Amino acid sequence: MMQGRLITLEGVDGAGKSTQLLRIEQELKAHRIPYLLTREPGGTSIGEAIRKVLLSPDFGEMAPETEALLYAASRAQHVREVIRPALQEGRIVLCDRYYDSSLVYQGIARHLGIDWIKYINERAMDGLMPDRTLVFLLSPAEGLRRAQQSHTPDRLEGEKMAFHQVVYEGYVHLAQQDGGNRIVPIDAAKPVEEVWQEVKKALAFLWE
């Protein structure tokens, strides 16, 4: 049985993660590699219920601490019910957002601090870090323009541009700090096919 791997995709809203996830999925199918496609917040019935609360524009009064704890709660259920079992079966787990989203959105953009976000997620993640994280970098203005063309903005997408700019800068900061050990920055401003070539190169260890 092959070793399971956790691959996470991160980035600003509208950066094209969903499109590239489908490309990765097709590549894994072509190589007959078992995989699981999931997302955060969500991935379980409990997580999807939390997702509705987190992203609903009806809850604009949500405190930053509440937001961070709800993400961690969804993640705790997700890891134990879905992600770890799939990894133990030898599958590749493709997750649309994970731990780094909390670091950037709540730790940096919500000013809760990286250390506190790490603290509340230690138990939530049960020590499970991604094997590779792709961060799709795109200007916030372009990302939101793309997102608004496809759907009605959710609670987080509806934040002011200054918030999204901090999110973008937060992802750049994480990628620079990591130095390419786990996090691979992807230039999402390029044409879709060129982006895919970057993604394919970053994940070549899965199918070569």
C-alpha positions in Angstrom: 0.0 0.0 0.0 1.3 3.4 -1.0 1.8 6.1 1.7 -1.1 8.5 2.0 -0.3 12.2 1.5 -2.1 15.4 2.5 -2.1 18.1 -0.2 -3.7 21.4 0.6 -4.5 24.3 -1.7 -4.6 27.8 -0.4 -4.9 31.4 -1.6 -7.1 34.5 -2.0 -10.7 34.1 -3.1 -11.1 33.7 -6.8 -7.5 32.5 -7.4 -8.5 29.4 -9.3 -8.0 26.7 -6.7 -11.2 24.8 -7.8 -10.0 24.7 -11.4 -6.6 23.3 -10.5 -8.1 20.8 -8.0 -10.0 19.2 -11.0 -6.8 19.1 -13.0 -5.0 17.3 -10.1 -7.9 14.9 -9.7 -7.7 14.0 -13.4 -4.0 13.4 -13.1 -4.4 11.1 -10.2 -7.1 9.2 -12.0 -4.9 8.8 -15.0 -2.2 7.3 -12.8 -4.8 5.1 -11.0 -3.8 6.7 -7.7 -6.5 6.5 -4.9 -7.5 9.9 -3.6 -10.0 11.9 -1.7 -11.2 15.4 -2.5 -12.5 17.4 0.4 -12.7 21.0 1.7 -12.6 23.3 4.7 -14.6 24.4 6.4 -16.7 21.3 5.8 -15.8 17.8 4.7 -18.2 16.2 7.2 -21.8 16.7 8.1 -20.8 18.6 11.2 -18.2 20.6 9.3 -20.7 21.5 6.5 -23.2 22.8 9.2 -20.4 24.9 10.7 -19.5 26.1 7.2 -23.0 27.5 6.7 -22.7 29.6 9.8 -19.2 30.8 9.1 -19.9 31.9 5.5 -23.4 33.2 5.9 -23.7 37.0 5.5 -26.5 36.8 8.1 -23.8 36.6 10.8 -21.9 39.8 10.3 -21.7 40.3 14.1 -19.5 37.2 14.5 -16.5 37.9 16.8 -13.1 37.0 15.4 -12.5 34.6 18.2 -15.7 32.8 17.5 -14.8 32.6 13.8 -11.4 31.1 14.6 -12.8 28.5 17.1 -15.5 27.4 14.6 -12.9 26.8 12.0 -10.8 24.8 14.5 -13.9 22.8 15.5 -14.7 21.9 11.9 -11.1 20.9 11.4 -11.0 18.7 14.4 -14.0 16.7 13.1 -12.6 16.7 9.6 -9.2 15.3 10.6 -10.6 12.5 12.7 -13.6 11.5 10.6 -12.2 11.9 7.1 -8.6 13.0 6.5 -6.7 10.6 8.8 -8.7 7.5 7.9 -8.1 8.3 4.2 -4.4 8.7 4.7 -4.3 5.4 6.7 -5.9 3.7 3.7 -3.0 5.0 1.5 -5.0 7.7 -0.4 -3.9 11.1 -1.5 -6.1 13.7 0.3 -6.7 16.9 -1.7 -8.1 19.6 0.6 -9.3 22.9 -0.5 -8.0 25.1 2.4 -6.7 23.9 5.7 -4.6 25.1 8.6 -2.8 27.9 6.7 -6.1 29.6 6.0 -6.7 30.0 9.7 -3.2 31.5 10.2 -3.8 34.0 7.5 -7.5 34.9 7.8 -7.8 34.8 11.6 -4.3 35.0 12.8 -3.1 37.9 10.6 -6.1 39.5 8.9 -8.3 39.3 12.1 -5.3 40.3 14.3 -5.7 37.3 16.6 -2.1 36.4 16.3 -0.3 33.5 14.8 0.6 31.9 18.1 -3.0 31.7 19.4 -4.2 30.2 16.1 -1.4 27.6 16.3 -2.4 26.9 19.9 -6.1 26.2 19.3 -5.3 24.1 16.2 -2.7 21.9 17.9 -5.4 19.6 19.2 -7.8 20.2 16.4 -5.3 19.0 13.8 -4.0 16.1 16.0 -0.5 17.0 14.7 -1.5 16.4 11.1 0.4 18.8 8.9 0.2 18.9 5.0 2.9 17.2 3.0 2.7 19.9 0.4 0.7 23.2 0.3 0.1 25.1 -2.9 -0.5 28.8 -2.3 -2.2 30.5 -5.3 -1.1 34.1 -5.4 -3.3 36.7 -7.2 -4.1 40.3 -6.6 -7.1 40.6 -4.3 -8.9 42.9 -6.7 -8.6 40.4 -9.5 -9.5 37.5 -7.3 -12.7 39.2 -6.0 -13.6 40.2 -9.6 -13.4 36.5 -10.6 -15.3 35.3 -7.6 -18.1 37.7 -8.0 -18.6 36.6 -11.6 -19.3 33.0 -10.5 -21.4 33.4 -7.3 -22.8 35.8 -4.7 -20.1 36.8 -2.2 -20.1 35.0 1.2 -19.5 36.7 4.5 -15.7 36.6 4.2 -15.7 37.6 0.5 -17.8 40.5 1.4 -15.1 42.1 3.6 -13.5 45.3 2.5 -10.6 45.3 0.1 -8.1 46.2 2.8 -8.9 42.9 4.6 -8.3 40.9 1.4 -5.0 42.8 0.8 -3.8 41.7 4.3 -4.9 38.2 3.5 -2.8 38.3 0.3 0.2 39.7 2.1 -0.2 37.0 4.8 0.0 34.2 2.2 3.1 35.8 0.7 4.6 36.0 4.2 3.9 32.4 5.0 5.4 31.3 1.7 8.6 33.3 2.2 9.0 32.0 5.8 8.6 28.4 4.6 11.3 28.8 1.9 9.8 26.1 -0.3 10.0 23.3 2.3 6.3 22.6 2.4 4.6 25.7 0.8 4.9 26.3 -2.9 3.8 29.7 -4.2 1.9 29.5 -7.5 1.4 32.5 -9.8 -2.3 32.4 -10.3 -2.3 35.5 -12.6 -0.9 33.3 -15.4 -3.2 31.6 -18.0 -4.8 28.4 -16.7 -2.6 26.1 -18.6 0.6 27.8 -17.4 -0.7 27.6 -13.8 -1.4 23.9 -14.3 2.2 23.3 -15.4 3.4 25.0 -12.1 1.0 22.8 -10.1 2.0 19.7 -12.0 5.7 20.3 -11.3 5.0 21.0 -7.6 3.1 17.7 -7.2 5.2 15.5 -9.5 6.4 13.5 -6.5 2.9 12.0 -6.3 2.9 10.3 -9.7 6.5 9.9 -10.8 
